[in-house]
Each structure stands twice: as C-alpha cells, then as structure tokens.
Amino acid sequence: MNVEKYTFDAVIVGAGGAGLRAALQLAEAGLRTAVLTKVFPTRSHTVAAQGGVAASLGNSTPDHWHWHMYDTVKGSDWLGDQDAIEFMCRKANEVVIELEHYGMPFDRTDEGKIYQRPFGGHSMNYGEAPVMRSCAAADRTGHAMLHALYQRNVRAHTQFFVEWMALDLIRDQDGDVLGVTAMEMETGKVAIFHAKATIFATGGAGRIYYSSTNAFINTGDGLGMAARAGIPLEDMEFWQFHPTGVAGAGVLITEGVRGEGGILRNCNGERFMERYAPNLKDLASRDVVSRAMVTEINEGRGCGPNKDYVLLDITHLPPETIMKRLPGIREIAIQFAGVDPINEPIPVVPTVHYQMGGIPTNYKGQVVVPKGDDPEVPVVGFYAAGECACASVHGANRLGTNSLLDLLVFGKASGETVIEDIQSGNLRLKPLPKDAADLSLARINRLNTATSGEPVADVLLDMQRTMQKHAGVFRFANLLKEGVERILQVEERVKHTFINDKSMVWNTARIEALELENMIEVAKATMVSAEARKESRGAHVRDDCPDTPEFPNGRNDKEWLKHTLWYREGNRLTYKPVHLKPLHPDTQPIALAKRTY
Ligand SMILES: Cc1cc2nc3c(=O)[nH]c(=O)nc-3n(C[C@H](O)[C@H](O)[C@H](O)COP(=O)(O)OP(=O)(O)OC[C@H]3O[C@@H](n4cnc5c(N)ncnc54)[C@H](O)[C@@H]3O)c2cc1C
C-alpha cells in the first residue's frame, strides 16, 4: 500500500476539549499544527459534558484554591499527585476567565458574574459545607466550551484532519516519538504524520464496559497505541461509576441536578444518603453515592418491578428552575426514561463514566516512564492531556467538574511545554525509521486478507459483559481472578476477528475492528491492575478489603499508597510513588492553609 507523508511541527490526536486547547496554544504561537480526529471536532465527547467546570472564583460563596486542592486530594483518596493538583487548582481561575474571553457563553449571576453551582465533594473551608465552584452554561457546559475552542482554533489556522483515525505511534530506536500513522476513513488510505512533537488527547475508553455514559467513539485508541508502543498505562484499575445514569439506557443525568437540589430516594421514599453521608448527603463524592445506591438495591430497597434502580427526585423544585437550569436533563428524562421530571422522579443506576488512569504524564503534559532509578523520565517528543492522560490529578476518584478543568489546564500546559521544547532546540524533526508504517499496515492487512474468524460485534459484547461483571462498582476477589482469565481469552479472540466487507471507502467495519484492538488493551490493563491491588481505595472497592479499625474504608496506605504501571508485554505490573507534598493522609488540612506561597 502506498503511504503518503505529512510533516508538521506538532501533531495532536483528538479534537475534544484537551486537543483543542493544546492546538490553540500551538497555532497561536505560529507552529504548524495538525489535529487528527475520528469525528468532526464539535462532536467529541466533551460536547456531552453537562454540569460545569470547577474554579475557585468565589462568585456566589467564598472560595479559595487551597480548599479546591484539599477537596481534590481528599477526593482522589490520596492517590493524586499533589504537584499536579496544586498546578491545576491554582491555574483554574486563569483558564476559565480566558475561556470566557474566547466567547464561552457562561450563565450569569444577578451581578453579571459567571454562574457557579455546587457539586459533589467540593467544599468550603476544608470540608465544612458545600461550595459553589462549578462554572456552568445551563446543563450544556461542554457543548458551549467545545464550540468556543473550535471557533478560536479556526481563527488561529489550526489544520484539521477530520475523520482521520490515528493507528499507531511511531518510535525510533532511541524510543523517541516521531509522530503517528493514520487512516483516512473516507478512502481507507494510510498516511504518516511526521512531527517534532506528538500530543495525545484521545479521551476516555468507557466503551469497554457494557453500560456506559460515554460516546461510541470513546474506545481508548490513545491508550491502545501507547501500550502497543511499549508505554505503560497508569492506575487503570480506577473507573468512576456515575451515580445517575438513566436506568436501562445509561445516558447521563448530571450531578448538577443534585447540585440544584435533587434528592435520591429508595422504594420507601427515604432520602437514604442521609444515612451514608450525613454532612454532604446527596452531594457526597461519586464513589460514595454509587456504592450507597448499589447497597440500597442489593438490600431490597430498589424501585420498580425488579427493584433494580433508585429514584432521582426534583419534583419539589420550581418548574422555572428546571426549565432554566436543567432543560437538557428534562429532555433526556422524557426521551430516555419516559418521565417528565417536573412531575415524576427519574429512575437512575450507577453507570461507568470516567477513567481516572491513563498514559502517565507529569504536570507539564510530558509522557513519563520509569528508566533506571527514576520513575518519571520524559519520553522525547511525546505528550498527553485530558482523559487519556494520567497526570495524576484525579487519583483513585475524580471530583465532578474537575475533568473539564483538567482539559483546559493540561491542554494548555502541554502546548506550552511543546513550544518551550521546540524553541529551546530540544525537539527536532528526527529521520523516520524505515519500518515506520509496518505495524499499522500489518494490522490492516490481516483484516483485509482473513477468510474466516469471529464477528467483531460478538467479541466486543463479550469483552463489555466481562468488564461489567468482573470489574464493576463492587469488586470481588474471585470474580477479579476469573476476570483476568476471561479477558485474556477475549484477547485471543480479538486476534482472530473477521470482517466480511473488505471495501476501502467508509468501511466502518474495519474501523470497529481496529478500535476493538485498542479497547482490549485497556480492558486487560484494568482487570490485571485491579486484581493485583489488594485494598479498597476511591473507586476500587473490594469485598475482601472491608472497613476495619486498622484499615479505615479498607484502604491500606502502608502497602498500597502507590501508582500502578501496567505494561502490555507479559501483563507486567510495576509501581511508582505518589507525590505526597504538602499533604499527607495523616496531616490536618491546616498544613495547607498555613503554607506560604
Ligand atoms: C456524558 C458526560 C458528561 C460529562 N460531564 C462532565 C462535566 O460536567 N464536567 C466535567 O468536568 N467532566 C464531565 N465529563 C467528563 C469529561 O467530559 C471528559 O472527561 C472530557 O470531555 C474528555 O475530553 P478529552 O478532550 O480528553 O476527550 P474527548 O472530548 O473524548 O475527545 C477525544 C477526541 O479524540 C479523538 N480520537 C480518539 N481516538 C482517535 C484516533 N484513533 N484518531 C483520531 N482521533 C481520535 C476523537 O475524535 C475526539 O475528537 C462528562 C463525561 C461524559 C461522558
């Protein structure tokens, strides 16, 4: 097959919030910047974000970035890297105001300031009371954000390659990254994108689960590409289940609904969160609420004929508030649950939502891997931002609205680092290895020449069901062990998938087969890492690691306060330390308040 070559200063894979924010930084600095995306930029999953973006602007309640940092560290169950968390919380106000100046249509308070709503786990004065920190544009914050960023990129002459699917990372014999191979989806043509810097912003992989709030394109391609190129994946055992997916459909009902006063009720009409989290109640962090809901259901207090969901009630809110602040949610409830939330509560269940782990990076957006004694050595030419990256600001559990913030802060930071690295002469266009496109061509060739094998959809479904059953909200030692075996069996089947349609033009069957090859890497990383982590922390809760006086909530800081690194080769695991300064699990938050900057 003929392989064309394009050359750029920087190539960015992904046009969601993270990719567009990075691209803007580079294009405005005059660098030749290409953005590859499987879908039109404004259809990236960021468009679905509803609730808001966190920043301690303090427009309606007092706020401080120290409090935001403390909440994020605590929310991460101490697994977050504190240098990255500090960087994100300190930068939040700057990037949000910048976005406002780019034209983002935020809702307004009566004084004309950016409207902010409360969100789970975000508090005032180190956990004392909920704070209003989530900057929102009704319940369509991601939509507004993505459009503002896209328009700004058009103005900056970013070059978009729309409906191009990146296939593999190109590394040379030094391990440096020189770009990617990609396929034009319309024609099936393969090309090499050769660049000084490559930034991955490919988003999440929620589609490895059966029930997910994620878009169909969220297949973890960046993680698959990184894993195949020998880069480890960090903390993949931690998946966030959002408490309120519409029962049966998975579509998300934003936490902003509870921020506006929504209440979860069991079949007795009881506001059960009062028992599980007396202070924050329905706005406790997502892992706490999800587990409380599953417990209610497991103990027979679920609703409906099968007692398999709970109810989210906003019937006590004035209809005007629902129409003004939550119009999209009302539409979703009517369309997907058949109820008008003005009059009736919405049936909801916990649904997979967000991956806390990803490609290991530092707070500058550089991809870092262990080398010798140093656990974090940058890979020359390789950067990552957004949900595909693990900075790690979310640790074992992400607070709502911190992801949109992560996209802005680390999208911008990765762009700034690339500019610095190019201007300082650290990055240059290295010659491509002769076999640069061989792996991608071999993968495509296998699909094109196979005369028999299993349909992609069958293997995909078994993978998703395995993940849902064996690595769900609650985890069981025996199910995890069996899950590892099962997922390795699914991997064998992925190697023997078969597509009937071999045509070149807009062949979605081929694309789905290639996506499955990425998803299986994420699934293996998740299952193997989860089986190995013998404690409960954040979103990873094991039945054999319960709450005891020695290990409150099942968390074992002595042995497990460390990041997992999973390598594709041999399913090998190693671990690296958490950046634990200035806070320590035993420290009072006052240590942060007293710190001078
Ligand atoms: C329903 C929903 C609601 C949410 N609400 C909120 C919220 O209110 N607040 C909050 O903070 N977070 C929220 N989140 C989380 C947050 O929206 C996501 O984590 C975030 O938008 C991810 O952005 P991203 O830029 O990393 O990736 P995405 O927006 O997912 O974009 C990924 C991009 O990568 C491209 N891509 C992927 N693979 C390839 C490939 N092989 N080749 C080329 N291109 C590729 C895609 O085309 C796309 O452009 C929500 C998530 C969901 C699912």
PDBQT file of the ligand as one rigid body, heavy atoms in Angstrom, charges set to zero:
ROOT
HETATM    1  C1  LIG A 601     -21.974  12.400  29.469  1.00  0.00    +0.000 C 
HETATM    2  C2  LIG A 601     -20.757  13.008  30.131  1.00  0.00    +0.000 A 
HETATM    3  C3  LIG A 601     -20.890  14.163  30.892  1.00  0.00    +0.000 A 
HETATM    4  C4  LIG A 601     -19.774  14.740  31.494  1.00  0.00    +0.000 A 
HETATM    5  N1  LIG A 601     -19.911  15.880  32.232  1.00  0.00    +0.000 NA
HETATM    6  C5  LIG A 601     -18.825  16.482  32.763  1.00  0.00    +0.000 A 
HETATM    7  C6  LIG A 601     -18.922  17.727  33.450  1.00  0.00    +0.000 A 
HETATM    8  O1  LIG A 601     -19.977  18.312  33.561  1.00  0.00    +0.000 OA
HETATM    9  N2  LIG A 601     -17.792  18.273  33.958  1.00  0.00    +0.000 N 
HETATM   10  C7  LIG A 601     -16.573  17.664  33.840  1.00  0.00    +0.000 A 
HETATM   11  O2  LIG A 601     -15.587  18.215  34.316  1.00  0.00    +0.000 OA
HETATM   12  N3  LIG A 601     -16.457  16.486  33.178  1.00  0.00    +0.000 NA
HETATM   13  C8  LIG A 601     -17.542  15.887  32.637  1.00  0.00    +0.000 A 
HETATM   14  N4  LIG A 601     -17.403  14.695  31.963  1.00  0.00    +0.000 N 
HETATM   15  C9  LIG A 601     -16.060  14.184  31.685  1.00  0.00    +0.000 C 
HETATM   16  C10 LIG A 601     -15.443  15.000  30.567  1.00  0.00    +0.000 C 
HETATM   17  O3  LIG A 601     -16.434  15.496  29.723  1.00  0.00    +0.000 OA
HETATM   18  C11 LIG A 601     -14.460  14.171  29.726  1.00  0.00    +0.000 C 
HETATM   19  O4  LIG A 601     -13.534  13.566  30.574  1.00  0.00    +0.000 OA
HETATM   20  C12 LIG A 601     -13.724  15.079  28.763  1.00  0.00    +0.000 C 
HETATM   21  O5  LIG A 601     -14.629  15.816  27.985  1.00  0.00    +0.000 OA
HETATM   22  C13 LIG A 601     -12.766  14.326  27.856  1.00  0.00    +0.000 C 
HETATM   23  O6  LIG A 601     -12.197  15.262  26.985  1.00  0.00    +0.000 OA
HETATM   24  P1  LIG A 601     -10.960  14.910  26.058  1.00  0.00    +0.000 P 
HETATM   25  O7  LIG A 601     -10.586  16.160  25.349  1.00  0.00    +0.000 OA
HETATM   26  O8  LIG A 601      -9.924  14.229  26.863  1.00  0.00    +0.000 OA
HETATM   27  O9  LIG A 601     -11.546  13.841  25.057  1.00  0.00    +0.000 OA
HETATM   28  P2  LIG A 601     -12.878  13.796  24.156  1.00  0.00    +0.000 P 
HETATM   29  O10 LIG A 601     -13.715  15.002  24.284  1.00  0.00    +0.000 OA
HETATM   30  O11 LIG A 601     -13.500  12.476  24.418  1.00  0.00    +0.000 OA
HETATM   31  O12 LIG A 601     -12.281  13.820  22.700  1.00  0.00    +0.000 OA
HETATM   32  C14 LIG A 601     -11.493  12.762  22.198  1.00  0.00    +0.000 C 
HETATM   33  C15 LIG A 601     -11.056  13.129  20.810  1.00  0.00    +0.000 C 
HETATM   34  O13 LIG A 601     -10.124  12.175  20.349  1.00  0.00    +0.000 OA
HETATM   35  C16 LIG A 601     -10.445  11.801  19.037  1.00  0.00    +0.000 C 
HETATM   36  N5  LIG A 601      -9.891  10.464  18.820  1.00  0.00    +0.000 N 
HETATM   37  C17 LIG A 601      -9.972   9.376  19.605  1.00  0.00    +0.000 A 
HETATM   38  N6  LIG A 601      -9.301   8.354  19.069  1.00  0.00    +0.000 NA
HETATM   39  C18 LIG A 601      -8.788   8.803  17.916  1.00  0.00    +0.000 A 
HETATM   40  C19 LIG A 601      -7.991   8.221  16.880  1.00  0.00    +0.000 A 
HETATM   41  N7  LIG A 601      -7.605   6.955  16.909  1.00  0.00    +0.000 N 
HETATM   42  N8  LIG A 601      -7.649   9.001  15.816  1.00  0.00    +0.000 NA
HETATM   43  C20 LIG A 601      -8.059  10.289  15.727  1.00  0.00    +0.000 A 
HETATM   44  N9  LIG A 601      -8.792  10.883  16.669  1.00  0.00    +0.000 NA
HETATM   45  C21 LIG A 601      -9.147  10.142  17.748  1.00  0.00    +0.000 A 
HETATM   46  C22 LIG A 601     -11.942  11.895  18.951  1.00  0.00    +0.000 C 
HETATM   47  O14 LIG A 601     -12.371  12.046  17.624  1.00  0.00    +0.000 OA
HETATM   48  C23 LIG A 601     -12.179  13.168  19.779  1.00  0.00    +0.000 C 
HETATM   49  O15 LIG A 601     -12.003  14.301  18.974  1.00  0.00    +0.000 OA
HETATM   50  C24 LIG A 601     -18.514  14.122  31.344  1.00  0.00    +0.000 A 
HETATM   51  C25 LIG A 601     -18.379  12.973  30.558  1.00  0.00    +0.000 A 
HETATM   52  C26 LIG A 601     -19.500  12.408  29.984  1.00  0.00    +0.000 A 
HETATM   53  C27 LIG A 601     -19.317  11.133  29.201  1.00  0.00    +0.000 C 
ENDROOT
TORSDOF 0
